[in-house]
Amino acid sequence: MPELPEVEVTRIGLVDRLRGARVRAVHVGAPLRWPLGVTAHALHDLRIGELARRGKYIWMPLAGAVRSGGLLWHLGMSGSLRLHERAPPPRGRHDHFDLVSSAGTLRLTDPRRFGAVVWSDAIDADPARKLLAGLGAEPFDPRLTAQALHAGCRRRRSSIKAALLAGDIVVGAGNIYACEALFRAGIDPRTRCNRLSLARCERLLGALREVLSRALQQGGSTLRNFRDAHGSAGEFQTSACVYGRAGQPCRRCGTPVRRVLQAQRSTFYCPHCQTR
């Protein structure tokens, strides 16, 4: 599932190429997770502004003489966005949304169709407001301190791994990055949130920022479908310390990495390096 690094890599690959371009046409394929909310024709001739990201959503502001607002894009569990600056290839069975602009055709490809493209009159108006309302702090926001993370954890009795995946304390820590951050912080993923000390929350926040920064540098992770806006795969998964390495020796101590299921998600950890 595309997480914060993959979405941010996508945004970075598009922002300069699309800024100021005009929408020429929109082609909608099979229904996605939520309806577009306007007719395709209503988007014609709108000018694309500065793309922004909130959590795993990309906000594309659009403005014209009679309509202003924007599109909120979500890549779902298997989606990717690619800008074809020349004529795009014919649409395949997994290509569900084309935004044709003066800068090229932006195409959403999503084999599982959990992605979405939704019109909103503003990012702080419904439906965008409602979709973004439950998101936690951005991991690189300086206002997110160890004290703030600790306060959020103290209110939770779930495991720290489940809390990271929930995204209502801090966004962006998908399954891969949660496993890797907890490993770097030395925290067993089954540890209850409200038992974490301030010192451990400080280590976890630093580890999460380190992991996400590294993932951004490596273009995110590609386990199956993800490609960036240029069509390239991510490489972070090739250097993971614990994720996907069950039975293999820990890169730090040599103890075999273990795999457990938490809420039907695979969790990987080192039983020696990570403690409750």
C-alpha positions in Angstrom: 0.0 0.0 0.0 1.5 3.4 -0.9 2.4 5.2 2.3 3.7 8.6 3.0 7.1 8.2 1.3 5.5 6.8 -1.9 2.9 9.6 -2.0 5.5 12.3 -1.3 7.8 10.9 -3.9 4.9 11.0 -6.3 4.0 14.6 -5.4 7.7 15.7 -5.8 7.8 14.1 -9.3 4.6 16.0 -10.4 4.6 19.4 -8.7 7.0 21.3 -11.0 5.7 19.5 -14.1 2.1 20.3 -13.5 2.2 23.7 -11.9 0.3 26.2 -14.1 -0.9 23.6 -16.6 -4.5 23.7 -17.8 -6.9 20.8 -17.8 -7.9 19.9 -21.3 -10.0 16.8 -20.7 -10.9 14.2 -18.0 -11.6 10.5 -18.8 -13.1 8.4 -16.0 -13.0 4.6 -16.2 -14.3 2.0 -13.8 -15.7 3.4 -10.5 -13.2 4.1 -7.8 -13.6 4.2 -4.0 -15.6 7.4 -4.0 -17.4 9.3 -6.8 -15.6 12.3 -8.4 -18.3 14.7 -7.2 -18.5 16.8 -10.4 -18.9 16.1 -14.1 -15.7 15.6 -16.0 -16.6 18.6 -18.2 -16.7 20.9 -15.1 -12.9 20.5 -14.8 -12.1 21.7 -18.3 -9.8 24.7 -18.6 -9.0 24.9 -14.9 -5.4 25.8 -14.0 -3.4 23.5 -11.8 -1.8 25.1 -8.7 0.9 23.9 -6.3 0.4 20.2 -5.3 0.4 19.6 -1.6 0.3 16.4 0.5 -1.5 15.7 3.7 -0.9 12.2 5.1 -1.4 9.8 2.1 -3.5 12.3 0.1 -2.4 14.6 -2.6 -4.3 17.9 -2.9 -4.3 19.4 -6.4 -5.7 23.0 -6.4 -7.6 24.0 -9.5 -8.8 27.5 -10.4 -10.7 29.0 -13.3 -13.0 31.9 -14.1 -16.2 30.4 -12.8 -15.0 27.5 -10.5 -12.2 27.0 -8.0 -11.5 24.1 -5.7 -9.3 21.1 -6.2 -9.0 17.4 -6.5 -8.0 15.1 -3.6 -6.1 12.1 -4.8 -5.6 8.9 -2.9 -3.6 5.9 -4.2 -5.5 3.3 -2.2 -3.8 0.0 -1.7 -2.2 -0.5 -5.1 -2.4 2.7 -7.0 0.2 4.9 -8.7 0.2 8.2 -10.6 2.3 8.8 -13.7 2.5 11.8 -16.0 2.8 11.0 -19.6 4.2 14.1 -21.2 3.8 12.6 -24.7 0.8 10.6 -26.0 0.1 8.0 -23.3 -0.3 4.3 -24.2 -3.9 3.0 -24.6 -5.7 2.7 -21.3 -5.5 -0.8 -19.8 -8.0 -2.5 -17.5 -6.4 -1.0 -14.4 -6.2 2.6 -15.7 -9.2 4.3 -14.1 -8.6 8.1 -14.3 -6.9 10.3 -16.9 -6.5 14.0 -16.4 -5.3 15.4 -19.7 -3.5 18.7 -19.3 -1.3 21.1 -21.3 1.6 19.4 -19.5 0.6 15.9 -20.4 -1.7 13.1 -19.2 -1.8 12.3 -15.5 -3.0 8.7 -15.2 -4.1 6.8 -12.1 -3.5 3.1 -12.3 -5.0 1.0 -9.6 -5.4 -2.8 -9.9 -7.5 -3.0 -6.7 -9.6 0.1 -7.2 -9.3 1.4 -3.7 -7.9 4.7 -4.9 -9.9 7.8 -5.4 -10.1 11.2 -7.0 -12.6 13.5 -5.3 -13.6 17.1 -6.1 -13.8 19.5 -3.2 -14.5 23.3 -3.2 -11.6 23.8 -0.9 -9.2 21.6 1.2 -11.0 22.8 4.3 -14.5 22.1 2.9 -16.3 18.8 2.6 -15.6 16.2 1.4 -11.9 17.0 1.7 -12.3 18.3 5.3 -14.1 15.1 6.4 -11.5 12.8 4.7 -8.6 14.6 6.3 -10.1 15.4 9.7 -8.9 12.2 11.5 -5.3 12.4 10.4 -2.6 12.8 13.1 0.5 15.0 13.0 2.9 15.0 10.1 6.1 13.2 11.1 8.4 16.0 10.1 6.3 18.8 11.6 8.4 20.5 14.3 5.3 20.8 16.4 5.3 17.0 16.8 7.6 16.6 19.8 8.4 13.6 21.9 6.2 15.0 24.5 3.2 15.2 22.1 3.8 11.7 20.9 4.0 10.5 24.5 0.8 12.3 25.4 -1.0 10.6 22.4 0.4 7.2 23.4 -0.7 7.5 27.0 -4.3 7.7 25.9 -4.1 4.4 24.0 -4.1 0.8 25.3 -3.4 -0.8 21.9 0.0 -2.0 20.8 2.4 0.7 19.6 2.4 -1.0 16.2 -1.4 -0.8 15.9 -1.3 2.9 17.0 1.3 3.8 14.3 -0.8 2.1 11.6 -3.9 3.9 12.8 -2.5 7.3 11.8 -4.4 9.4 14.3 -1.4 10.2 16.4 1.2 10.5 13.6 0.6 9.8 9.9 2.9 8.1 7.5 4.1 5.0 9.4 2.7 2.2 7.2 3.5 -1.4 7.8 7.0 -1.4 6.5 8.0 1.8 8.1 6.4 1.1 11.4 8.3 -2.2 11.6 11.6 -0.5 10.7 11.1 2.4 13.0 10.3 0.2 16.0 13.4 -1.9 15.3 15.6 1.2 15.2 14.0 2.4 18.4 14.5 -1.0 20.1 10.8 -1.3 20.9 8.9 -4.6 20.7 5.9 -3.9 18.4 3.5 -5.6 20.8 4.3 -3.1 23.6 1.2 -1.3 24.9 1.2 2.4 24.0 0.4 3.6 27.5 3.5 1.8 28.8 6.0 3.7 26.7 8.2 6.2 28.6 8.9 9.6 27.3 12.5 8.5 26.6 11.3 5.6 24.4 8.8 7.9 22.6 11.8 10.3 21.9 13.7 7.4 20.4 10.7 6.2 18.4 10.1 9.7 16.9 13.7 10.0 15.9 13.7 6.5 14.4 10.5 7.2 12.5 11.9 10.4 11.0 15.1 8.6 10.1 13.3 5.7 8.4 10.9 8.0 6.4 13.8 10.2 5.3 15.7 7.2 4.1 12.7 5.9 2.3 12.2 9.3 0.5 15.8 9.2 -0.6 15.3 5.7 -2.1 12.1 6.5 -3.9 9.8 4.7 -1.4 9.1 1.0 -1.4 7.8 -1.2 -4.3 6.5 -4.6 -3.2 4.2 -5.1 -6.1 2.6 -2.3 -8.0 3.9 1.1 -6.9 5.8 3.3 -9.4 6.6 7.0 -9.1 5.5 9.7 -11.4 8.3 8.8 -13.8 7.5 5.1 -13.8 10.4 4.0 -11.6 10.2 1.6 -8.7 11.2 2.3 -5.1 14.2 0.6 -3.5 13.8 1.0 0.3 12.5 -2.6 0.7 15.9 -3.9 -0.4 17.7 -2.5 2.6 15.0 -3.2 5.3 16.4 -4.4 8.6 13.5 -6.6 9.6 10.5 -6.2 7.2 10.0 -9.3 5.1 13.1 -11.0 6.7 11.4 -13.6 8.9 13.8 -16.4 9.8 16.8 -14.5 8.5 19.5 -13.2 10.9 19.0 -9.7 12.4 21.4 -7.3 10.7 22.5 -6.0 14.1 22.8 -9.1 16.4 22.3 -12.2 14.2 19.2 -13.4 16.0 16.5 -14.8 13.6 13.9 -12.2 12.8 10.4 -13.2 13.8 7.0 -12.6 12.2 3.7 -12.3 14.1 0.3 -11.3 13.0 -1.2 -8.1 14.5 -4.7 -7.2 13.3 -4.2 -9.4 10.3 -1.0 -7.6 9.3 2.5 -9.1 9.3 4.8 -7.7 11.8 8.5 -8.3 11.7 10.9 -7.8 14.7 14.1 -8.9 16.4 13.3 -10.6 19.8 16.8 -9.7 21.1 17.1 -6.1 19.9 13.5 -5.1 20.6 12.1 -5.2 24.2 8.8 -4.5 25.9 
